[in-house]
Amino acid sequence: MESILGIVNQIFEMEQKLASKGDSSGVTRNVNRMKHYLEEYGYTFYDPLHEDYNDMRTDCEASIVGDFEEGNMYISKVIKPIIFKEGGETPVIIQKAVVIVEKKA
């Protein structure tokens, strides 16, 4: 399973780079195909970027920039996404997101 997590994390990084630098060589289509194949095996991932953050959130491992202020924090950067594996009726988290959290402006 560790190799699947590595593949998903690499796809996530490629998507981030494509979003920030554009897709001049048409790679987005290939990335989408890889995601589709992973979904066929029951793996999906989720990017919680810009979502609110509180210390009760169990799907993220956070590094906090500045002082923590309950109710006024958000996820400013995602290093690794939340990865799910279909497991019966509900998906199971097999990797927590690794995120940077900051105060809202």
N, C-alpha and C positions, 0 to 999 in steps of 0.2 A: 504494500500500500504506500510505502514511503516514496517509491518512484512515481506513483500517480500524483501524490502531493507535489512533488518536484515539477512534474509536467504542468499541472494546473498553475503553480506559482509562476512558471516561465511564461505561460500564455497570458496571465494577468499582467506581468511586466511588459510584454510585447504590446498589449492593448494600451497601457499607460503611455508608452513611448509613441505609439501611433497617434494617440489623442493629442499629445503635446507637440509632435514634430510633423504630423501629417503622414499621408500614405502615398508617397510618390511612386512606389513600385508595385502597388496593388496587393499588398500583403494581407490586408484586412480580410479578404475573402478566404485566404488560407487559415487565418486565425479562427474565423467563424466556423470553418469546417472542423478544425481540431476540437473546438468547444462542442460541436454537434456530436462528434464521435465519443467524447467523454460523457455527454449526457446519455448516450445509448447504454453506457455501462453504469449509469446511475449517479454520476458525479456532476455537481453544479457548484458554482461559486458566486459570491455576492460581495460587492464593493460598498462598504458603509460610509464612503466619503461624504463629508458635510453633515452627517446626522448628529443629532444631539447625543451627548455622552453623560452618563452618571455612573457612580461607583457600584450600582446594582447590575450593570450590564455584564452578562456572563459570556457573551460571544466575542469579546475583544480583550486582548492584552494591551494595555495602554501605557505609553510614556507621556507624562504630563509636562507641558511647557508652562512655566510660571506657577502661580499659586492656584490650587484647586478651589473652585467656587461652585458649590452645588447648584444645579439648575441653570448654569451660565457657561457650559462647556460644550464644545463640538469637536468632531473628528476632522482635523485639518489635513492629515496625510495618512494614506493606507500603504503599508509596506507589504503586507500579505493579506489576501482576502479571506473571508469566511468560506470554508469548503464544506459542502454537504454531500452525504451519500444516502441515496434512497434506501430506506430500511423499513419495509412494511408500510404502515399507513402514513408515517411522518418521516421526513428526512432527518438524519442524524448529523450533528456537527462533528466533523473529523479533524478540523483545524480551526482554531479561533483566529480572528483577524489580529494582526499586529499593527497598531495604529499610534499616531501622534495626536494628542488632544491639547486644545488651547481654549482660552476664554473667548467668548463671543465678543466682537467689537461693539 
